[in-house]
Amino acid sequence: MSGDESGFFDTRRAADYLGLSHRTLDGYRVSGNGPAFHRFGNRVRYRRSDLDAWAVKRRATTTAEADRLGAR
């Protein structure tokens, strides 16, 4: 259940998809600044559509805008 064949990514696969380290994605999840996720028991999983939606919300065209979004 760790790949996209099930519709869900585990944290490492989701982080790879976003170009982040898994520790960065973990930190975003803990702080509430990351993409939506699902918890199945003690397993955290992400849907590709939630990763894409989160990335779109963090899109910026200037560094000032990126600072405002917290994207840097």
GULOTOR-905624 format. One record per atom (N, C-alpha, C, O): x, y, z; residue number from 1; atom name. Coordinates in Angstrom, 1 decimal. Example, Ala and Ser with C-alpha at 12.3 -4.5 7.8 and 13.67 -1.06 7.14 Angstrom:
SITE      px      py      pz  pos  site
SITE    13.2    -5.7     7.8    1     N
SITE    12.3    -4.5     7.8    1    CA
SITE    13.2    -3.3     7.8    1     C
SITE    14.2    -3.3     8.5    1     O
SITE    12.8    -2.2     7.1    2     N
SITE    13.7    -1.1     7.1    2    CA
SITE    12.9     0.0     7.9    2     C
SITE    13.4     1.1     8.0    2     O
END
This chain:
SITE      px      py      pz  pos  site
SITE     0.8    -1.2     0.0    1     N
SITE     0.0     0.0     0.0    1    CA
SITE     0.9     1.3     0.0    1     C
SITE     0.4     2.3     0.4    1     O
SITE     2.1     1.1    -0.4    2     N
SITE     3.0     2.3    -0.3    2    CA
SITE     3.1     3.0    -1.6    2     C
SITE     3.8     4.1    -1.7    2     O
SITE     2.5     2.5    -2.7    3     N
SITE     2.7     3.2    -4.0    3    CA
SITE     1.4     3.7    -4.5    3     C
SITE     0.3     3.6    -3.9    3     O
SITE     1.4     4.3    -5.7    4     N
SITE     0.2     4.9    -6.2    4    CA
SITE    -0.7     3.9    -6.8    4     C
SITE    -1.8     4.3    -7.2    4     O
SITE    -0.4     2.6    -6.9    5     N
SITE    -1.3     1.6    -7.4    5    CA
SITE    -2.5     1.5    -6.5    5     C
SITE    -3.5     1.0    -7.0    5     O
SITE    -2.4     1.8    -5.2    6     N
SITE    -3.5     1.7    -4.3    6    CA
SITE    -4.3     3.0    -4.2    6     C
SITE    -5.3     3.1    -3.6    6     O
SITE    -3.8     4.1    -4.9    7     N
SITE    -4.4     5.4    -4.8    7    CA
SITE    -3.8     6.2    -3.6    7     C
SITE    -4.1     7.4    -3.5    7     O
SITE    -2.9     5.6    -2.8    8     N
SITE    -2.3     6.3    -1.7    8    CA
SITE    -0.7     6.2    -1.8    8     C
SITE    -0.2     5.2    -2.3    8     O
SITE    -0.1     7.3    -1.3    9     N
SITE     1.4     7.3    -1.2    9    CA
SITE     1.7     7.2     0.3    9     C
SITE     1.1     7.9     1.1    9     O
SITE     2.8     6.5     0.6   10     N
SITE     3.3     6.6     2.0   10    CA
SITE     4.1     7.9     2.1   10     C
SITE     4.3     8.6     1.1   10     O
SITE     4.6     8.3     3.2   11     N
SITE     5.2     9.6     3.4   11    CA
SITE     6.5     9.7     2.5   11     C
SITE     6.7    10.8     2.0   11     O
SITE     7.3     8.7     2.4   12     N
SITE     8.5     8.8     1.6   12    CA
SITE     8.1     9.0     0.1   12     C
SITE     8.8     9.8    -0.5   12     O
SITE     7.2     8.2    -0.3   13     N
SITE     6.8     8.4    -1.7   13    CA
SITE     6.2     9.8    -2.0   13     C
SITE     6.4    10.4    -3.0   13     O
SITE     5.3    10.2    -1.1   14     N
SITE     4.7    11.5    -1.2   14    CA
SITE     5.8    12.6    -1.2   14     C
SITE     5.7    13.6    -2.0   14     O
SITE     6.8    12.5    -0.3   15     N
SITE     7.8    13.5    -0.2   15    CA
SITE     8.6    13.5    -1.6   15     C
SITE     9.0    14.5    -2.1   15     O
SITE     8.9    12.3    -2.1   16     N
SITE     9.6    12.2    -3.4   16    CA
SITE     8.8    12.9    -4.5   16     C
SITE     9.4    13.6    -5.3   16     O
SITE     7.5    12.6    -4.5   17     N
SITE     6.7    13.2    -5.5   17    CA
SITE     6.7    14.8    -5.4   17     C
SITE     6.7    15.4    -6.5   17     O
SITE     6.8    15.3    -4.2   18     N
SITE     6.8    16.8    -4.1   18    CA
SITE     8.2    17.3    -4.1   18     C
SITE     8.4    18.6    -4.2   18     O
SITE     9.2    16.5    -4.2   19     N
SITE    10.6    17.0    -4.2   19    CA
SITE    11.1    17.4    -2.8   19     C
SITE    12.0    18.3    -2.7   19     O
SITE    10.6    16.8    -1.8   20     N
SITE    10.9    17.2    -0.4   20    CA
SITE    11.5    16.0     0.3   20     C
SITE    11.4    14.9    -0.2   20     O
SITE    12.2    16.2     1.4   21     N
SITE    12.6    15.1     2.2   21    CA
SITE    11.4    14.6     3.0   21     C
SITE    10.5    15.4     3.3   21     O
SITE    11.4    13.4     3.4   22     N
SITE    10.3    12.8     4.2   22    CA
SITE    10.3    13.6     5.6   22     C
SITE     9.2    13.7     6.2   22     O
SITE    11.4    14.0     6.1   23     N
SITE    11.4    14.7     7.4   23    CA
SITE    10.7    16.1     7.2   23     C
SITE    10.0    16.5     8.2   23     O
SITE    10.9    16.7     6.1   24     N
SITE    10.3    18.0     5.9   24    CA
SITE     8.8    17.8     5.8   24     C
SITE     8.0    18.6     6.4   24     O
SITE     8.3    16.8     5.1   25     N
SITE     6.9    16.5     5.0   25    CA
SITE     6.3    16.1     6.4   25     C
SITE     5.2    16.5     6.7   25     O
SITE     7.1    15.4     7.1   26     N
SITE     6.6    15.1     8.5   26    CA
SITE     6.4    16.4     9.3   26     C
SITE     5.4    16.5    10.0   26     O
SITE     7.4    17.3     9.2   27     N
SITE     7.3    18.5     9.9   27    CA
SITE     6.1    19.3     9.5   27     C
SITE     5.4    19.9    10.3   27     O
SITE     5.8    19.4     8.2   28     N
SITE     4.7    20.1     7.7   28    CA
SITE     3.4    19.5     8.3   28     C
SITE     2.4    20.2     8.6   28     O
SITE     3.3    18.2     8.3   29     N
SITE     2.1    17.5     8.9   29    CA
SITE     1.9    17.8    10.3   29     C
SITE     0.8    18.1    10.8   29     O
SITE     3.0    17.8    11.1   30     N
SITE     2.9    18.1    12.5   30    CA
SITE     2.5    19.5    12.8   30     C
SITE     1.7    19.8    13.7   30     O
SITE     3.0    20.5    12.0   31     N
SITE     2.7    21.9    12.2   31    CA
SITE     1.3    22.3    11.6   31     C
SITE     0.8    23.4    11.8   31     O
SITE     0.7    21.4    10.8   32     N
SITE    -0.5    21.7    10.1   32    CA
SITE    -0.4    22.5     8.8   32     C
SITE    -1.4    23.0     8.3   32     O
SITE     0.8    22.6     8.3   33     N
SITE     1.1    23.3     7.1   33    CA
SITE     1.3    22.4     5.9   33     C
SITE     1.6    22.9     4.8   33     O
SITE     1.1    21.2     6.0   34     N
SITE     1.3    20.2     4.9   34    CA
SITE     0.0    19.9     4.2   34     C
SITE    -1.1    20.4     4.5   34     O
SITE     0.1    19.0     3.2   35     N
SITE    -1.1    18.5     2.5   35    CA
SITE    -2.0    17.7     3.4   35     C
SITE    -1.5    17.1     4.4   35     O
SITE    -3.2    17.6     3.0   36     N
SITE    -4.2    16.7     3.7   36    CA
SITE    -3.6    15.3     3.6   36     C
SITE    -3.0    14.9     2.7   36     O
SITE    -3.9    14.5     4.7   37     N
SITE    -3.5    13.1     4.8   37    CA
SITE    -4.5    12.3     5.4   37     C
SITE    -5.5    12.8     6.0   37     O
SITE    -4.3    11.0     5.3   38     N
SITE    -5.2    10.0     5.9   38    CA
SITE    -4.4     9.2     6.9   38     C
SITE    -3.2     9.0     6.7   38     O
SITE    -5.0     8.8     8.0   39     N
SITE    -4.3     7.9     8.9   39    CA
SITE    -5.1     6.6     9.0   39     C
SITE    -6.3     6.6     9.3   39     O
SITE    -4.4     5.6     8.8   40     N
SITE    -5.0     4.2     8.9   40    CA
SITE    -4.2     3.5    10.0   40     C
SITE    -3.1     3.0     9.7   40     O
SITE    -4.7     3.5    11.2   41     N
SITE    -4.0     2.9    12.3   41    CA
SITE    -2.8     3.9    12.6   41     C
SITE    -3.0     5.0    12.8   41     O
SITE    -1.6     3.3    12.5   42     N
SITE    -0.4     4.1    12.7   42    CA
SITE     0.3     4.5    11.4   42     C
SITE     1.4     5.0    11.4   42     O
SITE    -0.4     4.3    10.3   43     N
SITE     0.1     4.6     9.0   43    CA
SITE    -0.5     5.8     8.4   43     C
SITE    -1.7     6.0     8.5   43     O
SITE     0.4     6.7     7.9   44     N
SITE     0.0     8.0     7.3   44    CA
SITE     0.1     7.8     5.8   44     C
SITE     1.1     7.3     5.3   44     O
SITE    -1.0     8.2     5.1   45     N
SITE    -1.0     8.0     3.6   45    CA
SITE    -1.5     9.3     3.0   45     C
SITE    -2.3    10.0     3.6   45     O
SITE    -1.1     9.6     1.8   46     N
SITE    -1.5    10.8     1.0   46    CA
SITE    -2.0    10.4    -0.3   46     C
SITE    -1.6     9.5    -0.9   46     O
SITE    -3.1    11.1    -0.7   47     N
SITE    -3.6    10.9    -2.1   47    CA
SITE    -2.9    11.9    -3.0   47     C
SITE    -2.5    13.0    -2.6   47     O
SITE    -2.6    11.5    -4.2   48     N
SITE    -1.9    12.3    -5.2   48    CA
SITE    -2.7    13.6    -5.4   48     C
SITE    -2.1    14.7    -5.5   48     O
SITE    -4.0    13.5    -5.5   49     N
SITE    -4.8    14.8    -5.7   49    CA
SITE    -4.6    15.8    -4.5   49     C
SITE    -4.7    17.0    -4.8   49     O
SITE    -4.5    15.3    -3.3   50     N
SITE    -4.2    16.2    -2.2   50    CA
SITE    -2.8    16.8    -2.2   50     C
SITE    -2.7    18.0    -1.9   50     O
SITE    -1.9    16.0    -2.7   51     N
SITE    -0.5    16.6    -2.9   51    CA
SITE    -0.5    17.7    -3.9   51     C
SITE     0.1    18.7    -3.8   51     O
SITE    -1.2    17.4    -5.1   52     N
SITE    -1.3    18.4    -6.1   52    CA
SITE    -2.0    19.6    -5.7   52     C
SITE    -1.6    20.7    -6.0   52     O
SITE    -3.1    19.5    -5.0   53     N
SITE    -3.9    20.7    -4.5   53    CA
SITE    -3.0    21.5    -3.6   53     C
SITE    -3.0    22.7    -3.6   53     O
SITE    -2.3    20.9    -2.7   54     N
SITE    -1.4    21.6    -1.7   54    CA
SITE    -0.3    22.3    -2.5   54     C
SITE     0.0    23.5    -2.2   54     O
SITE     0.3    21.7    -3.5   55     N
SITE     1.3    22.3    -4.3   55    CA
SITE     0.8    23.5    -5.0   55     C
SITE     1.5    24.6    -5.1   55     O
SITE    -0.4    23.4    -5.6   56     N
SITE    -1.0    24.5    -6.3   56    CA
SITE    -1.2    25.7    -5.4   56     C
SITE    -1.0    26.9    -5.8   56     O
SITE    -1.7    25.5    -4.2   57     N
SITE    -1.9    26.6    -3.2   57    CA
SITE    -0.6    27.3    -2.9   57     C
SITE    -0.6    28.5    -2.4   57     O
SITE     0.5    26.7    -3.0   58     N
SITE     1.8    27.2    -2.6   58    CA
SITE     2.6    27.8    -3.8   58     C
SITE     3.7    28.2    -3.7   58     O
SITE     1.9    27.9    -5.0   59     N
SITE     2.5    28.5    -6.2   59    CA
SITE     2.7    30.0    -6.0   59     C
SITE     1.8    30.6    -5.6   59     O
SITE     3.9    30.5    -6.4   60     N
SITE     4.1    31.9    -6.3   60    CA
SITE     4.9    32.4    -7.5   60     C
SITE     5.5    31.6    -8.2   60     O
SITE     4.7    33.7    -7.8   61     N
SITE     5.4    34.2    -9.0   61    CA
SITE     6.5    35.2    -8.6   61     C
SITE     7.3    35.6    -9.4   61     O
SITE     6.6    35.6    -7.3   62     N
SITE     7.6    36.4    -6.8   62    CA
SITE     8.1    35.9    -5.5   62     C
SITE     7.4    35.2    -4.8   62     O
SITE     9.3    36.3    -5.1   63     N
SITE     9.8    35.9    -3.7   63    CA
SITE     8.9    36.5    -2.6   63     C
SITE     8.7    35.9    -1.6   63     O
SITE     8.5    37.7    -2.8   64     N
SITE     7.6    38.4    -1.8   64    CA
SITE     6.3    37.5    -1.6   64     C
SITE     5.9    37.3    -0.5   64     O
SITE     5.8    37.1    -2.7   65     N
SITE     4.6    36.3    -2.6   65    CA
SITE     4.9    34.9    -2.0   65     C
SITE     4.1    34.4    -1.2   65     O
SITE     6.0    34.4    -2.3   66     N
SITE     6.4    33.1    -1.7   66    CA
SITE     6.6    33.3    -0.1   66     C
SITE     6.2    32.4     0.6   66     O
SITE     7.2    34.4     0.3   67     N
SITE     7.3    34.6     1.7   67    CA
SITE     6.0    34.7     2.4   67     C
SITE     5.8    34.2     3.5   67     O
SITE     5.0    35.4     1.7   68     N
SITE     3.7    35.5     2.3   68    CA
SITE     3.0    34.2     2.4   68     C
SITE     2.2    33.9     3.4   68     O
SITE     3.2    33.3     1.4   69     N
SITE     2.6    32.0     1.4   69    CA
SITE     3.3    31.0     2.4   69     C
SITE     2.8    29.9     2.7   69     O
SITE     4.5    31.4     2.8   70     N
SITE     5.3    30.4     3.5   70    CA
SITE     5.9    29.4     2.7   70     C
SITE     6.3    28.3     3.2   70     O
SITE     6.1    29.6     1.4   71     N
SITE     6.5    28.6     0.4   71    CA
SITE     8.0    28.6     0.3   71     C
SITE     8.6    27.7    -0.4   71     O
SITE     8.7    29.4     1.1   72     N
SITE    10.2    29.4     1.0   72    CA
SITE    10.7    28.9     2.3   72     C
SITE    12.0    28.8     2.5   72     O
END
